[in-house]
């Protein structure tokens, strides 16, 4: 049931894929880093609100007995309250979608904006629409299943999705496990506090730091470097359980913040790679495919991570005992993702937008009417 529900969450997720394509369509090349960072920033907001909802609202009868007495609905179903809140948030997102204008509008091209064309806006838009329609019909688009660049970028995204979900699952299990088993002995509220602080730092990083990184380095370079740095960071985690008190909290929060920053660099870089692998007209489909495939991997992640965590705790060995084996396996997934960033697996041409996308960007610059 857990695997099925995780798969259905991804299968019916109609938000993130189109939003990523939307951000790429309404932003010119020089602003795409900021546009895609805003998508990641909202993910950071979710990493603040989401753990807070789960940590503070789960088991409400135990935490707030005056509001949720014993025998009540939320006592019988202790995880129903955060699920109801999540459903309400999804309903609000569904309603807000109706207020988003279409991003693929046909607007005057730059030649019409030099003051030489005196036609009305309506006439110019109509002529542009016909011209763009002719361009689209005359241009044969390569089938996505034959596009190795897109396949490689989606594979990198899926592999990191598997790692990210496995890490999230293992981090929570490790944090609430007994110190005698190599855990931290945290409560669900403690875990929520750590994740909320890490999520807040992620929001600031996405807004102010990542756009500057994207302007200095290519997407593949960012993904490759941050994946490499993640490997030694993960191997530090088992040592954190040896700390106590303020030092434990300080080191854990710093590690969680750095891990989130590295992760968001990798994820946002793969957003660029996927968008660069296809023309503008195929970005929506490519992002939809990437999200569906990634959520299939994210469905596998919790099940395999939970089984691996249980196996590691029961395993008796002097070689990578207990949590050392768990974080070693996570590091090996990162190492495979690191190897995948090299040519010819990941083509270097994905560092730049698709050739057909450059022409499309010129024709559809400032696509939304309220930014034109």
N, C-alpha and C positions, 0 to 999 in steps of 0.2 A: 504493500500500500504506500509506503514511504517513497519507493522508487517511482511508482505510477504517478503519485501526486507531484513529485518533483518534475517529472517529464511533462505533465499537463500544465504546470505553471509556465514552463518554457514554451510549450506548444501554443498556448493561448496568450502569450505575452505580445501584445500588439503595440507596445509603447516604445521600448528602447531602440529597436532596429530602425523604425521610421524616424525617430527623433535624431538619431545619429546621421541618417541620410539628409534629413531636414537641415541640420546644422551645417552640413557640408554644402548644401545647395544654396543657402542664403548668404554664405560667407565667401568672399573672394579669397584667393590663395593666401594673401598676407594676413588674413584674419581667421583662417581655418583653425589654427592652433588655439586661439581664444574660444572659438565656437565649440570645438570638441572638448575643450577644457571645461566649458560651462556644463556640458553634459556630464562630465566626470565630477564637477562640483556638486551637481544635484545628487549624484551617487554618494558623494561625501555627506551631504545633508541627510540622505537616507541612512548612512552608517552611524549618524548621530541619533536620529529619531528611532530607527529600527531597533537597535539594541535596547534603547530606553523603554520602548513599548514592550519588548519581550521580557526584559529584566524586572521592570517595575509592575507590570500588569499580570504576569504569570503567577498562578497560585494565589489569587487575590484573597481567598478566604483565610489563608495563613498570614498574609501580610496586613490585610485591612479587615479584621473580623467585625469591626463596628459597622462597616458598609456592606460586607458580604458575609452574612452569618453562616454557621455550619448548617448543612442540609440544603443550601440554596443552589441554584442552577450552576453558578460559577464555582461552588465547592465540589459539586459532582463532576463538572468538566473544568478542571483547573487551568486549562490552556485556551479556553473558549474566548475569554475577554481580549487578549491580544489579537486573536484571529478575527474577531469582530471589528476591532479598530483597523486592522490591515485592510479588511474588505471595504470599510468606509472610505479609506484613503484611495483605494482603487476606484470606487464609485465617483469620487471627486475628480480624479484624473480623467475618467471617462467623460464627464460633463465638460471639463475644460477643453477637451479635444475639439468640441464643436465650435470653439471660438478661435481656433488657429486657422489663418488664411492659407490657401494652397501655395506651396513654394514654387511650383513649376508654372508660374504665370509667363505669358509671352509679353515682354516689354520691349521698348525701342532699343536697338543696338547702339553702340557708341558712335557709329557713323551718323546716326540721326540726332545726336546730341551736340553736334559741333555748330549748330545754328544755321546750316546750309539748307536743311530740309524744313520746309514751311508747312508740311502737311499737319493736319490735326493729330492729336494723340491717338484718337480712335482709328484713324486711317493708318497711322504708322504701326499701331499694334496689330491691326488686321494684316497688313503686308508682312510684318515680321512673323506672324503666326504661319502664314502661307510659306514663307521662306524656310522657317524652321521645320515645318512639316515635310517640305520637299527634301531638306537636308537629311532628316531622319529616315525618310523612305529610301533615299538613294544610298545611305550608309548601311552596310551589312554589319550587324553587331555579332561578335564572336559568341557562340554558345558558352554559357558560364561553365559547363562541365568540361569544356576544352581549355579553359583559362587557368593555366597552371599557377599564375601569380595569385589569383583569387583563392584557389584551392590551398596553396601554401600559407597564405595569410589567415584564412579561416582555420586551418589546422593549428597554426601557432596560437590563435585566439582560443580554440577549444582546449588545447593542452594546458594553457595557462588557466582557463576556467576550471579544469579538473584540479589543478594544483590549488587554486584560490579557494575553491569550495572545500577541498580536503583540509587545507590549513585552517579554515574557519571552524570546521567541525572538530578538528583535533585540538585547536586552541581552547575551545569551550570545554571539551572533555578533560583536557589536561589541567585547566585552571580549577575545575571543581573536584578533581580527583584528590584523594588523600595524600598528604606529603610522604607517607610510608610507601606509596606506589610511584613516587617521583612527581606528584602533582603539587598544586599550590594550596589546596584546601579552601578555595574561594567559594562564596555564595553566588547565586545568579545575579544578585544586585552588584556585587563586586565586579563580576565579568562585564555587566552592562556599563559600569562606570569607566572601566579601562577602554572598552570599545567606543564609548561616546567621546572620550578625550582624543583618542586616535582619529576618530571621524572628523572632529572639529579641526584638527591639524591638517587633515587631508583636504578639507574645504579651502583653507587658506593657501595651501600648497598649489592646488589646482588653479586658483584664481590669479596668484601673483608670481609663482615660480615656474610652473610648467610652460606657459607661453614663451618665456624667455629661453628656456632650454630648447624648445622646439624651433626657435629662430636661430639657435646656434648650432644645433646638431641635427643630423638626418634621423628619420624615424627608426630605421634599422639599427643605427648606432645606439640610440637611446634604449631600445628594447634589449639589445645584446648586452650593453654595459650593466643595466639595472638587473637583468636576470643573473649575470655573473655575481654581482654584489649580494644578491639574495641568498646564494648558496652558503657562504660562511655565516651570514646572519642567522639562518635557521639552526645551525649547529651550536649557536650560543644558548638557545632556549633551554636545553636540559640543565645548564649551569645556573639558570635563574632560580630554579627550585631550591638551590642551596642557600639562597639569601633569605633574610627575614626583615620584617618591619618596614621602615621607610626606604631602605636600600632596595628591597624587593619591589615595592611599588614604583620607585623611580626608574630602575633599570627596565622593568617590565613595560612601563608606559613608553619609555624611549624606544625600546625594541619594537613595540607595536606601531608607534608612529613611523619609524624608519621603514618597517615592513610595508605599511600602507602606502607610503610615498613611492617606494620602489614598485609596488604592485600597480599603482595608478599610472606610473610612467609606462609600464609594459602594456597595460590595457589600452591606454590612449594612443600609444604608438601603433598598436595593431589596428585601432580604428582608422588611423591614417593609411596603413598598408592596404586594408580592405577597400577603402574609398579610392585609393590610387590604382587599384588593380582593374577597375572597370570604368567605362564611360559614365557620364553623369546620369544618363537615362537608366542605367542598370544598378545604380547605387542602392536604391530602395530594396531591390530583389536580393542583391548581394548581402546587405545588412540583415535582411530577414532570414536568409539561409544561415548566416553566421550565428544569429541569435538562437535559431532552432537547434543547430548542431551543438552550440556551446551549452545549451540547457540540457541536452542529452548527456553530455559529459558531467555537468553539474549534478545531474541525477545519480550518476554512477559514483561521484565523489563521496557523498556522505556515507553510503553503504560500505564502500571499500575502506574508507577512513575509519569508520566505527569498528569494522571487523579487524583491521590492522591494529587499531589501538588496543582492542581486547587481547589479540594474539600477543602483542608486545608486552603487555602487563603479565600475562601468564607464562611467557617464555623465560626459561632459565638458561642463561648463557653469559659467559664472560666477555663475549664479543658484542659490542654495542647493546648493552643490557637495557631493558625497559624503554624509557622515552628516547634514549639515544637512537634506537633502531627506527622509531617513528619519524623523528626529524631527519634522520639520514635518508629514509625513503623519499620524504618530501624534497630534500636537497637533490636527490637523483632525478626527480621529475624536473626540477629547475635546470639541471645539467643537460637533460635531453632538449628542453626548450631553448637553452643557450646554443646547443649545436645546430638547432633548426634555423637559427638566424643567419647562418652562413650560406653563401652561394655554393652550389646551384639550388639548394633546397628552397631558399627564399631569394628570389631574383632581386638584384640590386636596382633594377628599374623601378621597383615599388617605392623608392625614395622620392620619386617625383610623380606628379599627377599623371593620369592616363593621357596620352596625346590627344585623344578625341575629347577628353574632359576639358582641356585648355581652351579649345574652340568654343565648347558649350558655355564655359564660364564667361567668356567675353560676350556671348549673345544673351546670357541670362544674368548678367551682373546686377546686383541689387534686385533679386528676383521678387521679393515681397513688395507689395504696393506701399506698405507703411515705411519701408526703408529706401524707397526709390527716390 
